[in-house]
Amino acid sequence: MLPGEVVLNSITTRIHLGFVGDIMGMGRKVLSFSSDVRLFFQECDYLIGNMEGTITHARKTRLDAQRHDLSILDTLARLFPPDRTLLSVANNHAGDFPASFFRRSVNLMRDRGFRVLGLRRESFADIENGVRIVAASMWSNRPCGEIAYLDAFDRCSGSTAFSIAYPHWGYELEMYPRPEVVRAGERLLLNHDAVLGHHPHIPQPLTAIRHGDATKLLAFSLGDFCTGLRMKKFQYGTACKIEIGPGKDGIWRIGTVRWLYTRVLPDKHDTVKVAFVPDLSL
């Protein structure tokens, strides 16, 4: 497990990237963020998160369906500028509603200025200086042809300066990744410079692996960034930010990694707040 602040490689920092895990449906709860969470991401050039669920007022046909109110986009915009926020839609709840509802949800995000990735035909997003974020899912609760699956990580690895895999993978409510997930992460690092995952709903370890001259980040699960559920086990996440840039040889690598645990805490009536917690006690 990496310490809360660690330098993986010696670099000249060019880009700061922030990452969170699953942005779950809030139900009837109103979401807010503590000032220290907003401050943590303030220096970042981009923020990446997993938008788990469909923005719609349609009635749920399944109890486990994830649904967002349109107001979630206003809430996220108060955390970080939409034009620099990348939302992945490659997750196991993408097929909870008909495909037309899913596509409308994606259009609503884009209309508000958010960048969307994890789609079958748009699995990645290229940002400045040849940095690529690739998103794909291991799972889908119901058949969904709209999203990218894990084979996208092979298709989209290329001659970019720096490539980050952002997979929706693993198994729910397990504190440690299974051996096959560990092996999958190690394989991804053969063609990508970092892996930051989500889906288990609770934080799992952040580790580093040496590949040649570079030390690469492997974060198995960033947990839940937000949720309307009252069950404590779903309320924890990891906020992570990384610095990337060229080393002395000109090859881009990760420099400093910083991370903190988050928790969704009651704030006021029907309002919850994402805040940092000093340690994780499930």
C-alpha positions as CSV (number, residue, x, y, z in Angstrom):
1,M,0.0,0.0,0.0
2,L,1.4,3.3,-1.0
3,P,1.8,6.1,1.6
4,G,-0.5,9.1,1.2
5,E,2.2,11.0,-0.6
6,V,4.9,9.4,-2.6
7,V,7.2,10.2,-5.5
8,L,7.3,7.3,-8.0
9,N,9.7,8.8,-10.6
10,S,11.8,11.9,-11.0
11,I,10.0,14.1,-13.6
12,T,9.3,17.7,-14.7
13,T,5.6,18.1,-13.9
14,R,3.5,19.1,-16.8
15,I,0.0,17.9,-15.9
16,H,-1.9,17.4,-12.7
17,L,-4.7,14.8,-12.9
18,G,-7.4,14.0,-10.3
19,F,-9.3,10.7,-10.0
20,V,-12.3,9.6,-8.1
21,G,-14.3,6.3,-8.2
22,D,-18.0,5.6,-8.6
23,I,-20.4,8.5,-8.8
24,M,-23.5,6.6,-7.6
25,G,-27.2,7.6,-7.7
26,M,-28.1,9.9,-4.8
27,G,-31.8,9.0,-4.5
28,R,-33.5,11.8,-2.6
29,K,-30.3,13.0,-1.0
30,V,-28.7,16.3,-2.0
31,L,-25.0,16.1,-2.5
32,S,-22.3,18.6,-1.5
33,F,-18.5,18.6,-1.0
34,S,-16.4,19.9,1.8
35,S,-14.1,22.8,1.2
36,D,-11.0,20.6,1.6
37,V,-12.2,18.1,-1.1
38,R,-12.7,21.0,-3.5
39,L,-9.3,22.4,-2.5
40,F,-7.6,19.0,-3.0
41,F,-8.6,19.0,-6.7
42,Q,-8.1,22.7,-7.3
43,E,-4.6,22.4,-8.7
44,C,-5.6,19.6,-11.1
45,D,-5.8,20.3,-14.8
46,Y,-8.4,17.5,-15.3
47,L,-10.7,15.4,-13.0
48,I,-11.8,11.9,-14.0
49,G,-14.7,10.0,-12.5
50,N,-17.1,7.1,-13.2
51,M,-20.6,8.2,-13.8
52,E,-22.5,5.1,-12.7
53,G,-26.1,5.3,-13.8
54,T,-28.4,7.1,-16.3
55,I,-29.7,10.6,-16.0
56,T,-33.4,10.1,-16.3
57,H,-36.8,10.6,-14.6
58,A,-38.0,7.3,-15.9
59,R,-39.3,4.8,-13.4
60,K,-36.9,2.1,-12.3
61,T,-37.9,-1.4,-13.6
62,R,-35.3,-3.0,-11.4
63,L,-34.5,-2.3,-7.7
64,D,-30.7,-2.2,-8.4
65,A,-31.0,0.3,-11.3
66,Q,-28.8,3.4,-10.9
67,R,-30.6,6.6,-11.8
68,H,-29.4,10.2,-11.6
69,D,-31.3,13.4,-11.4
70,L,-30.1,16.1,-13.8
71,S,-29.1,18.2,-10.8
72,I,-26.0,15.8,-10.4
73,L,-24.4,17.7,-13.2
74,D,-24.9,21.1,-11.4
75,T,-23.4,19.5,-8.3
76,L,-20.3,18.2,-10.1
77,A,-19.8,21.5,-11.8
78,R,-19.5,23.1,-8.4
79,L,-16.7,20.7,-7.6
80,F,-14.7,21.1,-10.8
81,P,-15.1,22.9,-14.2
82,P,-17.2,20.6,-16.6
83,D,-14.9,21.3,-19.6
84,R,-12.0,19.7,-17.7
85,T,-14.1,16.9,-16.1
86,L,-14.0,13.5,-17.9
87,L,-16.9,11.2,-17.0
88,S,-16.7,7.5,-17.9
89,V,-19.9,5.7,-18.7
90,A,-18.3,2.2,-19.0
91,N,-19.8,0.4,-16.0
92,N,-22.2,-2.4,-15.1
93,H,-25.2,-0.1,-14.8
94,A,-25.0,1.4,-18.3
95,G,-27.7,-0.9,-19.5
96,D,-30.2,-0.3,-16.6
97,F,-32.5,1.6,-19.0
98,P,-33.1,1.3,-22.7
99,A,-30.3,2.4,-25.0
100,S,-32.2,5.5,-26.1
101,F,-32.3,6.7,-22.4
102,F,-28.5,6.0,-22.1
103,R,-27.7,8.0,-25.2
104,R,-29.9,10.9,-24.0
105,S,-28.0,10.8,-20.7
106,V,-24.7,11.0,-22.5
107,N,-26.0,14.0,-24.6
108,L,-27.1,15.8,-21.4
109,M,-23.6,15.5,-20.0
110,R,-22.1,16.8,-23.2
111,D,-24.6,19.6,-23.4
112,R,-23.4,20.7,-19.9
113,G,-19.8,20.7,-21.1
114,F,-18.6,17.5,-19.6
115,R,-16.3,15.1,-21.6
116,V,-17.6,11.6,-21.9
117,L,-15.5,8.4,-22.5
118,G,-16.0,4.7,-22.2
119,L,-18.3,4.4,-25.1
120,R,-18.0,1.6,-27.6
121,R,-16.9,4.0,-30.4
122,E,-15.3,6.6,-28.0
123,S,-13.6,4.6,-25.4
124,F,-10.8,7.1,-24.8
125,A,-10.2,10.8,-24.5
126,D,-6.9,12.5,-25.5
127,I,-6.0,15.5,-23.5
128,E,-3.0,17.8,-23.8
129,N,0.6,16.7,-24.5
130,G,-0.5,13.4,-25.9
131,V,-2.0,12.0,-22.7
132,R,-4.8,9.5,-23.2
133,I,-7.4,8.2,-20.7
134,V,-9.0,4.9,-21.7
135,A,-12.2,3.7,-20.0
136,A,-13.8,0.3,-20.3
137,S,-15.9,-2.2,-18.2
138,M,-15.5,-5.8,-17.2
139,W,-19.1,-6.1,-16.3
140,S,-22.6,-5.2,-17.5
141,N,-25.6,-6.2,-15.4
142,R,-27.8,-6.3,-18.5
143,P,-26.8,-6.5,-22.2
144,C,-25.4,-3.2,-23.3
145,G,-23.8,-2.5,-26.7
146,E,-23.2,1.1,-26.0
147,I,-20.1,0.9,-23.9
148,A,-16.5,-0.2,-24.2
149,Y,-15.4,-3.5,-22.7
150,L,-11.9,-4.6,-21.5
151,D,-10.6,-5.4,-25.0
152,A,-10.6,-1.6,-25.6
153,F,-7.4,-1.4,-23.5
154,D,-5.6,-3.4,-26.2
155,R,-7.1,-1.5,-29.1
156,C,-6.4,1.9,-27.7
157,S,-2.9,1.5,-26.5
158,G,-0.6,3.2,-29.0
159,S,2.1,5.8,-29.5
160,T,0.7,8.3,-27.0
161,A,3.1,10.1,-24.6
162,F,1.3,8.7,-21.6
163,S,-1.7,6.3,-21.3
164,I,-3.9,5.7,-18.3
165,A,-6.3,2.7,-18.0
166,Y,-9.5,3.5,-16.0
167,P,-11.2,0.1,-15.7
168,H,-14.5,-0.8,-14.2
169,W,-13.6,-4.3,-12.9
170,G,-13.2,-6.6,-9.9
171,Y,-15.8,-7.8,-7.5
172,E,-18.2,-5.8,-5.2
173,L,-17.5,-5.2,-1.5
174,E,-14.2,-7.1,-1.5
175,M,-11.4,-5.2,0.3
176,Y,-8.6,-6.8,-1.7
177,P,-8.5,-7.7,-5.4
178,R,-8.7,-11.3,-6.5
179,P,-5.5,-12.8,-8.0
180,E,-7.0,-12.7,-11.5
181,V,-7.6,-9.0,-11.1
182,V,-4.0,-8.5,-9.9
183,R,-2.7,-10.3,-12.9
184,A,-5.0,-8.3,-15.2
185,G,-3.7,-5.1,-13.7
186,E,-0.1,-6.2,-14.3
187,R,-0.9,-7.0,-17.9
188,L,-2.5,-3.6,-18.4
189,L,0.7,-2.0,-17.2
190,L,2.6,-3.6,-20.1
191,N,0.9,-1.1,-22.5
192,H,-0.3,1.6,-20.1
193,D,1.5,3.9,-17.7
194,A,-1.0,3.8,-14.9
195,V,-4.2,1.9,-13.9
196,L,-6.8,3.3,-11.7
197,G,-9.9,1.1,-11.2
198,H,-13.4,1.2,-9.7
199,H,-16.5,-1.0,-9.2
200,P,-16.0,-2.8,-5.9
201,H,-17.6,0.2,-4.1
202,I,-15.0,0.2,-1.4
203,P,-11.3,1.4,-1.6
204,Q,-8.7,-1.2,-2.4
205,P,-4.9,-0.8,-2.2
206,L,-2.9,1.6,-4.3
207,T,0.3,-0.1,-5.3
208,A,3.3,0.6,-7.6
209,I,5.1,-1.8,-9.9
210,R,8.5,-1.3,-11.5
211,H,8.6,-1.7,-15.3
212,G,12.0,-1.2,-16.8
213,D,13.1,2.4,-15.9
214,A,9.6,3.5,-14.7
215,T,7.6,2.9,-11.6
216,K,3.9,2.6,-12.5
217,L,0.8,3.1,-10.4
218,L,-1.8,0.3,-10.0
219,A,-4.8,1.4,-8.0
220,F,-7.3,-1.4,-7.9
221,S,-10.5,0.4,-6.6
222,L,-11.1,4.0,-5.8
223,G,-14.4,3.0,-4.1
224,D,-17.5,5.2,-4.0
225,F,-17.0,8.9,-4.4
226,C,-20.7,9.5,-3.6
227,T,-23.9,7.6,-2.9
228,G,-27.3,8.2,-1.5
229,L,-27.3,4.8,0.3
230,R,-27.3,4.9,4.1
231,M,-25.3,1.7,4.5
232,K,-21.8,2.6,5.8
233,K,-20.0,0.1,3.7
234,F,-20.9,2.0,0.5
235,Q,-19.9,5.4,1.8
236,Y,-16.1,5.2,1.4
237,G,-13.8,6.2,-1.4
238,T,-10.3,7.3,-2.4
239,A,-9.5,10.7,-3.9
240,C,-6.3,10.5,-5.8
241,K,-4.2,13.0,-7.8
242,I,-1.1,12.4,-9.8
243,E,1.6,14.5,-11.4
244,I,2.9,13.4,-14.8
245,G,5.5,14.7,-17.1
246,P,8.9,13.9,-18.8
247,G,11.9,12.5,-17.0
248,K,15.5,13.4,-17.9
249,D,15.3,11.0,-20.9
250,G,12.1,12.8,-22.2
251,I,9.8,9.8,-21.5
252,W,6.6,10.7,-19.6
253,R,6.1,9.0,-16.2
254,I,4.2,9.6,-13.0
255,G,5.9,11.8,-10.4
256,T,4.1,12.5,-7.1
257,V,1.0,10.6,-6.1
258,R,-1.2,11.9,-3.4
259,W,-4.4,10.3,-2.1
260,L,-6.8,10.6,0.8
261,Y,-9.8,8.5,2.0
262,T,-13.3,10.1,1.6
263,R,-16.6,9.4,3.2
264,V,-20.2,10.5,2.5
265,L,-21.4,12.0,5.7
266,P,-24.8,13.4,6.8
267,D,-24.8,17.2,6.6
268,K,-28.3,18.6,7.0
269,H,-31.7,17.2,6.5
270,D,-31.7,15.1,3.2
271,T,-28.2,16.5,2.5
272,V,-24.9,14.6,2.5
273,K,-21.4,15.9,2.1
274,V,-18.3,14.2,0.7
275,A,-15.4,14.9,3.1
276,F,-12.0,13.5,4.0
277,V,-11.5,11.1,6.8
278,P,-8.2,10.5,8.6
279,D,-8.4,6.7,8.3
280,L,-10.6,4.0,6.9
281,S,-12.6,1.9,9.4
282,L,-15.1,-0.3,7.6
